[in-house]
Amino acid sequence: MGLSALQIRVSLDALTVIEPRFGTAIAQVGYPEPRVRAPGYATLLRTILGQQVSFKSADAVWQKLEAALGDVTDPQTVASASFDELRACGFSRQKQSYARSLAEHLIAGELKLDALPADDEDAITLLTKVKGIGRWSAEIYLLFAEGRPDIWPAGDLAVQIDIGHILQSPERPTEKQLRAIGEAWRPHRGAAAIFAWHHYMQVT
């Protein structure tokens, strides 16, 4: 499961020692609530469904999928479904390709979500072998579902904007710049990202 409220608070308190401007921002908006998702196939499938659409739209597709096919927590369900069945649930051709890729990797044993590599980069590399799962999606899964404390989604636009704001940068840092900045914040970068989303929502 994701990082607990206590883990986030302890990491953020450690970050304020490294970078005092985090302390100023925490005093402004308080500590964030945990962001937790259940580990496993269903969460990754929902991540694929949620790409480039609203949460409401993705949830509607998920409900249609459950109503039409039953147990969608089993990858075999999607793998066995026809093109027309998935299309009727709201899957585009592209998302069908992504969903089938995920199911097939799991069925073949090429991806074992209960035994991902302990090394974060190795886990990201394995997850991104699935068609439709990019680095950002892999990082979000590892942070929210597995609670890995040092995941750093530096490609996230809101994180870039808000860290730039906290650090009083004249321009939004690029992904490359943000990865370099975050090196000093190891092993607390997951909490830094969660706080950045929280702060972004409060001040923008």
Secondary structure as GFF3:
##gff-version 3
##sequence-region A 1 204
A	DSSP	alpha_helix	5	18	.	.	.	ID=ss1
A	DSSP	alpha_helix	20	29	.	.	.	ID=ss2
A	DSSP	alpha_helix	41	49	.	.	.	ID=ss3
A	DSSP	alpha_helix	55	69	.	.	.	ID=ss4
A	DSSP	alpha_helix	75	80	.	.	.	ID=ss5
A	DSSP	alpha_helix	83	89	.	.	.	ID=ss6
A	DSSP	alpha_helix	93	107	.	.	.	ID=ss7
A	DSSP	alpha_helix	120	127	.	.	.	ID=ss8
A	DSSP	alpha_helix	135	144	.	.	.	ID=ss9
A	DSSP	alpha_helix	157	166	.	.	.	ID=ss10
A	DSSP	alpha_helix	175	182	.	.	.	ID=ss11
A	DSSP	three_ten_helix	183	185	.	.	.	ID=ss12
A	DSSP	alpha_helix	189	203	.	.	.	ID=ss13
###
